[in-house]
Amino acid sequence: MSDKQQALRDLFARFRVIPVLTIARVEDAVPLARALVAGGLAALEITLRTEAAPQAARAIVSDVPGAIVGLGTVLNARDLAVAEDIGARFALSPGATPALLDAAAAGALPFAPGVGTASEAMAAMERGFRTLKLFPAAQAGGIGMAQALGGPFPDLRFCPTGGVSAANAAEWLAEPNVIAVGGSWIAPAADIRAGAWDTIAQRARAARALWG
């Protein structure tokens, strides 16, 4: 396993719940990250789904030293370059084209490509990736899919995202090949807009209690 993949696996093993954050206003970024870190969740996935996302991620890198910032919804080599430029520590994608896999393999950033089938997992493995994002996890077959992939691919570890919630996160995390889970339930968009930082911190603490 490459050093980049080992670093990503170590990070996910340390912080097993990764909040998936869609930030529409840059001014929300720092108080949001501080609430999550205070609740025990330091590894954050900032999705590139809004115009504010790169600047928001940059603000967190600059002003919240306890946060470990990753960029999500990485779709191409340009997005990977943005992640490296802002000082992100890792990146994830919802899927993986050959061009994206090649760019990530050649780059310096620990990266989890998104997969939803055995064939996609094999394509990622061919380029050296061993820690993958299972997306959309519920629609791709749920926990049964993770269990099925464990047979032919015992060396792979997955971070399921999509349909993971407070109600089922513990069940996902109990699977031996699930190293972490990602989810938006900890900091939903409505709470971010409302500045409900205490509520978000409470959810973070509850999520942190899911592992030892």
N, C-alpha and C positions, 0 to 999 in steps of 0.2 A: 504494500500500500504506500502511496506517495506521502510525503510529509504534509502536503496540503490536505489530503483526505484524512490523515490521522489527526490533524489539528481540528478539522471540522467534526470528526467523530468524538474527539475529546470534549469539544465545546458542547455538543448536543448531549453527551453523557452527563455533563456537569449541570446544564440548565435544560431540563427535559420538557419544559413547556415554553414554546416560543410564541409570544404574542404577535399576531399578524395585524399590522397597523396601517390604516388608510387615513392619511393626514391631509386635510383640505386646506388648513391655514397654518402657515409657518409658526405663528405665535403660540399654537397649541403644542408644538413639538417638545419643547424643553419641560414644561410642567407635566406633560404626559409621561415622558421618559422617567422623570424623577419619581412619579407615583409608582410606576412599574418596578423600578429599581428598589424603591423603599419596600415594596411588597415581596421582594425576593426574586423577581424575574429580570435578569440583566441582559439576556440575549434577545434582541428585538429585530423583527423583520419589518422594515419600512417598505411598503409596496410602492412600486412606480406606477401608480394608477391615477395620480393627480399631478398637476403642474407644480404644486408646492413640494412634492416629495423629495427631490434632490436637496433643495435648500433646507427643508425640515431635517433631513438626515444629517446634513452638514452641521446644523445648529446643535443637534444632540451630540455628535462627535466632539464638538468644541466645548460645550457647556455642561455636559453630564458625564464626567469621567468614569462613573461606575457602569455606564451602559456599554454593551458590546453590540455595535450597530451592524446589521446585515441589510442588504437590499433584496427585496423580492419582486416578483413579476419582471424578472430579467428576461428579455426576449431575444437579444442579439448582442453582438460584440460591442456595439456602441453603449448599451446599457452596462455591460461589464466594465467598460472604460470609465463610465460615470461613477460606478461603485468604487473603483480603485482611486479615482480622483478625490472623492469626498472623504476617503479614509475608512470606508467600510471594512469590517473584519471578515465578512463572508457574504455569499450571495446565493439565491435560490431562483429557480425558474418553474413555471407551471408545466412546461413541456420541454422538449429538447430537439432542436434540429441538428443535423450533422455539422452545420457551420457554427452553431452555438457551442456544441460539445468540443469542437476543435479549438475554438477561441478560449474556452474555459480551461481546457487541458494545457494550452500554451501560456495562459496568464498566471499571475501570482496569487490570485485570490482563491481561498477555499470555496468550493462551489458544490451545491446539491442540485443536480438536474432533476426536472420533474418527469415522472414516468407513470403510466397507467396500465401497462401491459407487460407480459414477460418479454416480448420482442424489444420493447423500449428499454427495459432493464438490461437486456443483453447488449444493445447498442451502447448504452452508457458504460457498461463493464468493459467493452472493447477499447474504450478510450481512457480507462483507468479509474473510473468513478466507482466507489464502493458504498457511499452514503448518499441515498437518493430521497427525493421528495415524492411521496405517493400522492398524486393529485389527479382529479378530485377524489379523495379517499373513499367517501361514502358511495359515490356514483360508480367508482371503479370496482366495487365489490365489497367494500367495508373490511371489517376485521378478517372475514373469510379470505379475502384476497391476500392480505398480508400473510396469513397462515399458509396459503397455497404457494406463495412465492418463496417461503422459507425452505421448502423441499429442494427444488432445483438450484437455489441460490443461497446456500447457507452462510456465505461470507458477506452478504449484503445487509445493510441496516437502512431502515426507512424512517422518514419523518412524515407521517400522514398529515395532510391538511385538506380541509374541505369536508364539512359535516362533523368535524370533531367539536365537542362541546363539553361543558362542565359535567353533563350527565354521563358521558361515555369516555372521557379522557383517561380515566383510571383503567378502564377495560383495554383500551388501546395500549397503554404503557405497560400492561402486564404481558404483552406479547414479546417473546425473546428477541425478535428481529426488529422491533420498534424501539429506536433509540431515543426518540423525542416526538412530540406532536406540536403542530402549529394550529392556532385558532384565533378567531376574531372575537370570541365571546368575552374575553377579559376586558377589552377596550372597544366596545362597539361604537360606531360612528356617532350615534345619538349622544352617548355619554361624553365623547370627545368634544362635540359641538357645545354641549352644556357646561363643559369644564368640571365634570363630576370626578375630580381627581381622587377624592377620598373613597368613592365607590369603586373606582378602578383599582386603587391600591388594595382594597379589601378583597376584590376578586383575585388579584395577583397573589395575595397571601393564601387564599384558598387553593389556588392552583399550585403554589409552591408546596403545599402540604401533601400533594399527591405522590411525592417521592421523598425518600429519606435523605 
